[in-house]
Amino acid sequence: VKSIFSVVAGWSDLALERATGVILRVGVIAAAVLVAAGGVVYLVRSGTQLPEYRTFSISLSAYRSPLAIVRGAFDGHPTALIEAGLLVLVLTPVSRVVFALFAFAVRRDVLFVVFSLVVLAILAVGLTGHSL
Amino acid sequence: VNILSFTAVVFAGAIGAGMLGSLTGLGGGVVIVPLLTVAFGIDIRYAIGASLVSVIATSSGAAAAYLREGFTNMRIGVFLEVATTSGAIIGASLTTHLPGSAIEVIFGVVLLVSVFLTVREQEAPSIAAHGHGLGERLRLSGTYPTPEGDVGYTPRRVPAGFGIMALAGALSGLLGIGSGAVKVLALDQAMGLPFKVSTTTSNFMIGVTAAASAGIYLQRGYIQPGLVMPVMLGVLAGSLIGARILVVARVRWLRLAFGVAILALGVEMIVGGLRL
């Protein structure tokens, strides 16, 4: 951990921006691959059924916890695979805030460590589905 | 219409929406939602759920590309994300209490305003050389590359920018869009940042803002995997194609033409929502 700390401490702003870009790119590609894989299985299995999105009904997925999603994805269940992709997608911007928190901490930028923590706290409220 | 052909048609429509969103600078969300509701008759709550997901994908993908160019101001981004994510949770909470018709009307109005903000003649931005005290205290200053070397700037009117950002976040959570037009308004008009810094930093913040609403949408059943799949993949592909076209073509007339088409969709949504 100490070595990662000293490596990032030596990085320029541009290097931090590039690293952030890599996090975002990898996250989006991984998410798209998972969603596409789930989509193929979904279409093969239920392609001949009828879609129903005209009227809204609260029909919640069977996979609602991250653990259930990951388990279902490993079983090759299409809905779980797509939701695993969505999970990776949502965690992509979250990870870049975590990375920023780390970078600000390395530079002892206390105020921006606080801002990053506040953003992460708000994200945690939203991601756990707590509405006001 | 079975799921296979429905998915194919939605996927094709989403590619078109992604291209339009990136060519006009409006973003994919404000184009895909009216397409899904007006053309496909999909309930607006499913439409904004699918849109929110595609917004996270396109903005993160575009931010990755922009970060290499050196315009994005990450400090301003993180600071203002405090406002946008708070606003997003308020907006997403509000939307769960509204009937679908009300969301449609609000969406139509925001769509009209967004088109106006995006397509209007851009004045030369008055770049603040010496900024607001708060901008200096928070060390939000930055530089951006020009052919003549790096140019410095410091944001002014930081509190005003923060307030408009909270509103942009609320609209994002309320309607499942990136609300890039309002974010650029805060950065460019209120805080006096150079235009390219505004657009790239706005895009940088969109993914985090949308992620704040995603859990609430999921918990309320707005995010349906079978619909999200073709929408997210289509809008993502379309926005990448649109970005390529933007590199080779000056598209001012194209923006105007599509702006008018999207205006018509906005009016259609208001009329539909009011059941006129």
Interface residues (C-beta under 8 A of the other chain):
Chain A: D13 L14 L16 E17 R18 T20 G21 V22 L24 R25 G27 V28 A31 A32 V35 A36 G38 G39 Y42 L43 S46 G47 T48 Q49 L50 P51 Y53 R54 T55 F56 S57 I58 S59 L60 S61 R64 P78 T79 I82 E83 L86 L89 V90 T92 P93 V94 R96 V97 A100 L111 F112 F115 S116 V118 V119 I122 L123 V125 G126 L127 T128 G129 H130 S131 L132
Chain B: V1 N2 I3 L4 F6 T7 F40 G41 I42 D43 R45 Y46 V53 I56 A57 S60 G61 A63 A64 A65 L67 R68 G70 T72 M74 R75 V78 F79 E81 V82 T85 S86 A88 I89 I90 A92 S93 T96 G100 L138 G207 V208 A210 A211 A212 S213 A214 G215 I216 L218 Q219 R220 G221 I223 Q224 P225 G226 L227 V228 M229 P230 M232 L233 L236
